[in-house]
Amino acid sequence: WSFTKNVIADISREIEARSYFKAISTSCQYFQVLGKQLLGKNVKEFMEFPQIINSLHSRNIIDGEICSKMHNIRDYRNPIEHEGAGFQFNSEEVKKAERLATEALNICKLLEGKK
């Protein structure tokens, strides 16, 4: 994946534009890149996303709450990203997507601060 110099700003703009799924997707990609960097892995080296999250937790880079949030964000994204499931535009789903996008942004900030 290729990122701009300021992924945090990109994700923030996506949230401001109410492109919550795009913000979540970008965040998940960035979780993987930052996670590998924090684990000392080559960014091109293959690691399953759940393994990255669990390794960050087992090495005390993130706590249990952040680990759980990252898995929840990933679980929300996967059916839409990989299985072509649709995103339902009802008010509850939009609120959930907004909450998860905001959590994802905060986790990206946290991970960047640990670099």
Residue pairs with C-beta under 8 A, 6 or more apart in sequence:
1 29
1 32
1 33
3 10
3 29
3 30
3 33
4 10
7 26
7 30
7 108
8 105
8 108
8 109
8 112
10 26
11 23
11 26
11 27
11 30
11 101
11 104
11 105
11 108
12 105
14 20
14 22
14 23
14 26
14 101
15 23
15 98
15 101
15 102
15 105
18 98
20 94
20 97
20 98
20 100
20 101
21 77
21 80
21 87
21 97
21 101
23 101
23 104
23 105
24 73
24 76
24 77
24 97
24 100
24 101
24 104
25 77
25 81
27 73
27 101
27 104
27 105
27 107
27 108
28 49
28 73
28 74
28 77
28 81
28 104
30 108
30 111
31 49
31 52
31 53
31 70
31 73
31 74
31 104
31 107
31 108
31 111
32 47
32 49
32 52
33 43
34 108
34 111
34 112
34 115
35 52
35 53
35 55
35 56
35 111
36 42
36 43
36 45
36 47
36 52
37 43
37 115
38 56
38 61
38 111
38 114
38 115
39 47
39 52
39 55
39 56
39 59
39 61
41 47
47 55
49 74
50 71
50 74
53 62
53 67
53 70
53 71
53 74
54 67
56 62
56 67
56 70
57 63
57 64
57 66
57 67
61 114
62 70
62 110
62 111
66 107
66 110
69 103
69 107
70 107
72 100
73 100
73 103
73 104
73 107
76 96
76 97
76 100
79 85
80 86
80 87
87 93
87 97
